[in-house]
Amino acid sequence: MNARSIFWALLAGFALWAFVYGALHPPKPPPIPKPTPLPRLAPAGPARRDLFSRDPVIAGRTPRRGFIPGPARLVAMVGLCGSSLAAERTMLSAPFPIGVILDPRARDARRVAAVAHAHGDELFVQAEQAPSAPALRTWRKQFGSILGIATRHPNRMIATLAGSTLVLFDERGASNPMEFTRSEIRLIRRDVRIDDRDSVPYITYMLEQATALARRRGIVVLLMRPRPNDLTAIEGLLQRRHDVQIVQPATAEHV
């Protein structure tokens, strides 16, 4: 056997050995990298625990009928008011229209109502049960003109408010508007609760979500508390986004 034959024989033997070794010892897969931990967000502040904290933050609904794309229009509904005029005066002096939801049993209810009327804001009275005709007369005597009733249980109000001129504000936003249309009741439904946590960054985030919804669906109705942080966040939104408008609550009727 000459040198060339020996070379090719060795080469073939090495190739056969490499094939057999590779088949018996497959390469190990590369190690799976550990996921990079997400950064921890700063605390958003304590969660609210009151009448409104039991409901979803955003009420899911389909786009509003007849929506025409344009500026994002927001309605600011503020409740519950009347506990302390000193604490609520900042929100009551907001440079945009608000719907003031008044607790009729609160200590400063009459004073808050007077300030709201002087500022040109629309007044709603909070009620968990359908108010009687005498109760409505009493409220008008105590608080002056009221635009409507705010409640978490709007279906209980249909029989009482049918045929009246009062607007019904659904604080939970879960009612079926067809029931109120048949009874010719003027209805506003809440879309987004913006201050489940009392910090400006959280409220600002919720306002951005509400603005995005308004661009897709038309008017979006916000529910908030009469707190300075809410006002600070809304004023910041209006300074950053010139296509956002805060409109009167009556603008949102039947939507």
N, C-alpha and C positions, 0 to 999 in steps of 0.2 A: 504494500500500500504506500503510495507516494505521499508527499507532504500536503498536496492540495486535497487529496481524499481525506486525510486525517483532519484537516481544518474544517471541511464541510461536515464531517461526521461529528466533530466536537460542537460545531455551531447548531446542528440539528438537535443534538442531545441537550444542549443548554436551553434551546427554545422549548423542547418537550418538558424539561424540568420546570421552567418558568410557568408554562401553562398549567401543569399539575399543581404546582405550589399555589398559584393564584386561585385555582378552583377550590382548593382545600382551605385557603386562608384569605377570604374576601376582605377588602379594606374596611376598616371601621368607619362608620359615618361620623362626620364632624360633630363635635358637641353642640347641643342647642344652646344658643346664648341666653342668658337670663334676661327677662324683660326689664327694661329700664323703669324704675318706679316713677309714678306720676308725682309732680310736685304737690305738696300739701298746700291747700288754699287757706288763707287766713279765715278765722271764724267769722261767719256772717252775722253774728249777733243772736240773741235768744229768740226762739220761735214764739210767735204770738199765741196766747191762750185766751180767746174771747169768743164772742158769738160767731165771728166769721171764720175762725180757724178750723172749723169742722168740715169745710167744703173744699173741693178741688181748687187749686190755684187758678187753673185755666179751664173754663167751661168749653168743652168740645162741641163745635157746631159747624154746619156747612156755610159756604159763602152767602152773604146776604143778597137777597133778591134785588135786582136793579143796580148792583154796584157798578160804579163808573170809576176807573182808575184815576187817581189824583193824589193830592196831599193826604197824608195820614191824619185822620180826624179821631181824636180821643175825647171821651166824656169822663170827667172826674167826679165820681160820687164819693162823698166823705161822710163816714159814720163810725161810731155813733158820737154825736155832738151834744153838748149841753152839760157835761159833768163839771167843766171848769172853763169859764171864759178866758181866764188868764193863760191857761195852757193852750187853748184852741185859737186864740186871737191871731197868731202868726198865720195859720192856715186860712182863717177867715179873711185875711187881708191879701190873699193870693192875687197876683196881677192877671188872672185868667178866670173864667167862669167856673163855678163848682156847684154841685148839687149837695146841699147840706141835709144830712139825715139826722133828724132830731129825736133824741130820747125824751118823750113827753114827761117822764117822771124825774128827769135829772134836775139837779139843784139849780143850774144856771140856764135851763132850757129857754126861759123867756128872754133873758139877756142875749143869748146866742142868736135866737130868732130875730131879735131887733137888729143886731149887727149884720146878719145875713141879708135882711131886707134893705138895710141902708147901703150895703155893698152891691145890691142888685142881683144877688144869688137866688137860685130857686130852692124852695124849702120842701122837704119830705118829712113825714112823721113816721117813726118806727112803730109797727104794730105786729104782734104775733097772732092775733085773732082779728076777725073782721070787725071793724069799729061800728058801733051803732050810730044812728043819726044824732042822738044827743052828744055822743063823744066827739063827733066831727064838729058840731057846733061849738063845743067847749074848746077844742083845739084851735079853731079859727078865732075865737074870742081871746084865747091866751097868746097865740103865736102870730096872729094876722093871716095873711093870704098863704095858702099852701098849694103847691103844685100837685102833690100826690102822696101816696102811702108807700112806704118801703117795708118789705116783709120777706121772710124766708119761706113762707107757706102761701104762695099766691093763689093756689086753687081754692083756698078757703074764702077768698075775697070776691069771687066772681058774682055771687048772688047780691052781695052788699053794694058793689061798685057798678053793677050793670046800669047803664043809663046815666051815670054821673059824669062830671067833667074831670074827675081826678085821674092822674096818671099812676099806674101801679109799677113800682120798681121791684123786680125779682132779684133779690140779693144773691141767690144761689145760681141763677141763670139756667135752671133745668126745666122750666115750664114749657108747655106746648103753646105756641102763640096762636094756633088756630082756635083754641078754646076761647081766647080773649077776643079774637077777631069776630067770632060769631056773636059774642055778647057786647060788641062795640066798646070794649074797654081798652083804653090807651095803655100800652105796655112798653116798658124798657127792661131789658134783661142784662144782667152783669156778665161780662166776658172774662176779665182777668182781675185777680186780687194781687196787688203789687207789693204789699208790705207784710208778708207772712213772717219775715224777719226784719228787725228794725235796724238796718244799716244802709247807708247810702249806696255802697256798691251793689248790694242785693237788689234794692229798689230800682237802681239804674238798670240792672240786668233785666228785671221784669218789665220795665218800661220799654226797653229795646225789643223784647219779645212782643209786647203789645203793639208797638209801632209796625213790626213786620206783619203781624196779623191784620192791622188796619190797612196796609197796602194791598193785601190779598182779599180782604173781605169787606172793606168799607169802614164804617164807624165801629170803634171798639170801646166798650164801656168798662171803665176801671172802677174798682172799689178799693178804698184806702182809709186809713185812720187820720184823724186830725193832728198829725205829728210834724214837727219841723223838718225831720229827715225826708219825709215824703215831698214837702214843698221844695227842699233843696235839690232833690233828684229831678223833679219835673222841670224846675227852672234851668238846671244844667242841660236837660234834654232839649229844651226849646232854644237854648243858646247854640247847641251843636248842630241841630237839625232844623233848618228853616222851612222844611216841607211838612212839619208837624203842627197841627192846630188843635187847641183845646176848645171845644164847642159846648154850647148850652145843652143840658140834659134833654130838653124838649126836642132837640134835633134828632135824638135816637129813638123816638117813638116808633112803634110797630116794627122794630128790627131786632 
